[in-house]
Amino acid sequence: MRPSSRITLAVSLLFALLAVGTAGFHFIEKWPWFQSLYGTLMTVSTIGAEPENQLSPSGRIFNVMLIFAGLGVVGFAIGTLTHAVIQSELGVFFGRRRMEKEIAKLRDHFIICGAGRVGRRVAGEVAARNLPLVIVEQDPGKAKWAQEKNYPVIVGDATNEAILRQARIEFAKGLASAVTSDAQNVYIVLTARGMAPDMPIVARASEEAAESKLLKAGATTVISPYTFAGQRMARWLTRPHVQRFIDLALSSLSDGSLDLQIEEVRVAERSKLAGRNLMEADVRQELGVIVLAIRHTDGHLEFNPGPQRQIVPGDFLIAMGDSQKLKDLEGLAGV
């Protein structure tokens, strides 16, 4: 029986015992209802004060039966509550231990600092892609959200090197600093950059003045939610069809309503695509995939590359298509 069912049963038995005791004293001893309830409480609690000492022979027999019933019901209730408390504490303990073991095995994962509105959205997007993640949150109340979602979470200050080391930053694939304070984000970026010099770091900035500070601290990219919201609102006013397409593409990435994905695919040294141009590769005709851009090895991002653009090993193809076709492209690029 589940703990909640046992607690419900124990409470029901206690109320039933009080009701039977009150009715018994009322009809046997002719006491008023309140006095009968009082006498029942005295008996069940084993205090035994007045008015039980004034019982008739029939009332004493009933009282003996009530005492034994009360001992059983009260004992059951105490045992149930004790079991529920112990089980809850053990559940929390073993759940924490299980999570610690899970975090200790993380590799190529993403660290998300902050479980506020932005951090939760980041975690949801990463989890939707079935990628490993760990959340670092100082506020236990916000950390509870991550626990309810079964996300690995560390309750602590992300500016602390020990906490980031516990999040296995040396094995992480990237870090998002999404706490509400710009100053704290700067400290997080500084700490993380010192521990992982080559790791991509994305930081949130509430104020425009904080963007340059975060970049100087070592952030790879700085995102301002307010700037993004303003741009999105402007597009809805001036270019609604463009914004509708962007929303459709982004929503399909998040909820899977459409099998439309945008992925970056790295071209390996021995890939069949290496050394060929886009016309020769003809991934659009063969796979039904559209190459939107190419990120070259020197970091230059070329949008809408022409058919004669050569594909070089180490390039990243930014491509759009359904999930299966993109997997086929990954296989072709990685051979």
Stockholm file with secondary structure:
# STOCKHOLM 1.0

chainA/1-335         MRPSSRITLAVSLLFALLAVGTAGFHFIEKWPWFQSLYGTLMTVSTIGAEPENQLSPSGRIFNVMLIFAGLGVVGFAIGTLTHAVIQSELGVFFGRRRMEKEIAKLRDHFIICGAGRVGRRVAGEVAARNLPLVIVEQDPGKAKWAQEKNYPVIVGDATNEAILRQARIEFAKGLASAVTSDAQNVYIVLTARGMAPDMPIVARASEEAAESKLLKAGATTVISPYTFAGQRMARWLTRPHVQRFIDLALSSLSDGSLDLQIEEVRVAERSKLAGRNLMEADVRQELGVIVLAIRHTDGHLEFNPGPQRQIVPGDFLIAMGDSQKLKDLEGLAGV
#=GR chainA/1-335 SS CCHHHHHHHHHHHHHHHHHHHHHHHHHHSCCCHHHHHHHHHHHHTTCCCTTGGGCCHHHHHHHHHHHHHHHHHHHHHHHHHHHHHHHHHHHHHHHHHHHHHHHHTCCSCEEEECCSHHHHHHHHHHHHTTCCEEEEESCHHHHHHHHHTTCCEEESCTTSHHHHHHTTGGGCSEEEECCSCHHHHHHHHHHHHHHCTTSCEEEECSSHHHHHHHHHHTCSEEECHHHHHHHHHHHHHHCHHHHHHHHHHHHHHHHCSSSCEEEEEECCTTCTTTTCBHHHHCHHHHHCCEEEEEECTTSCEEESCCTTCBCCTTCEEEEEECHHHHHHHHHHHHC
#=GC SS_cons         CCHHHHHHHHHHHHHHHHHHHHHHHHHHSCCCHHHHHHHHHHHHTTCCCTTGGGCCHHHHHHHHHHHHHHHHHHHHHHHHHHHHHHHHHHHHHHHHHHHHHHHHTCCSCEEEECCSHHHHHHHHHHHHTTCCEEEEESCHHHHHHHHHTTCCEEESCTTSHHHHHHTTGGGCSEEEECCSCHHHHHHHHHHHHHHCTTSCEEEECSSHHHHHHHHHHTCSEEECHHHHHHHHHHHHHHCHHHHHHHHHHHHHHHHCSSSCEEEEEECCTTCTTTTCBHHHHCHHHHHCCEEEEEECTTSCEEESCCTTCBCCTTCEEEEEECHHHHHHHHHHHHC
//
